């Protein structure tokens, strides 16, 4: 089987494994249920040093709303043309826009909804119909100029794809919901409706926050507030603190297995971060989440 056939097979498997219940297409966002996750940002109330360090990390930059301080690329009416792909990047008020060939085969203007990553490349996400976010295949090289960066570049240099091709920026291989999102957001649920070919994707945290690695933190936050600051500072091991995943008491091999859910070459064929779900359902040692 060639690579294209394998990708198609994986995509088909993902569709089959999605929820059997019909969902109404919707823009990505927070779900109605917290699923045991604390409010985004609440960890910083106690863990200020860790939160500050995290804010400059790849995890914090995994996905951000497109805005000042998040968008790294040049949108000053900047044209890109490598002979195979063409685009124009510009501002309209506070928003960032791109003029590029759309899924209908004609040039159109699209608002940038989110940034994706930051170094050495930053991609930009556009929201299309049926709850889809699509990643542009023209990315911003954020490296310094002396290293060849600070420019737009095609991820498929010299190659052109027609609308309908899975490698076109509007195609399935560039779809955020199914191809990228479960590792760039915290507890993501794809909510794919195969009949309507649509998504109602949700996340507990838009990027990879504390709970993306430590698991849902409502119980830990409740414990901390009940104990009070003085007792929290005296607390020792994480036993009884309500932490689902404690890296401090975890063997190195288990750390690798836990992180490998995202930091490995693999393709998810179940909806949501099922590694965590399976651990909870099986009653396994919650601090040692298997991969």
Buried (B, 14 or more C-beta within 10 A) or exposed (E): EEEEEEBBEBBEBBBEBBBEEEBEBBEBEBBEEEBBBBEBEBBBEBBEEEBEEBEEEEBBBBBBEBEEEBBBBBBEEBEBEBEEBBBBBBEEEEEBBBBBBBBEEEEEEBEBBBBBBBEEBBBBBBBBEBBBBBBBBBBBBBBEEEEEBBBBBBBBEEEBBEBEEBBBBBBBBBBBBBBBBBBBBBBBBBBBBBEBEBBBBBBBBBBBBBBBBBBBBBBBBEBBEEBEEEEBEEEEEBEEBBBBBBBEEBEEEBBEBBBEBBEEEEEBBBBBBBBBBEBBEEEEEBBBBEB
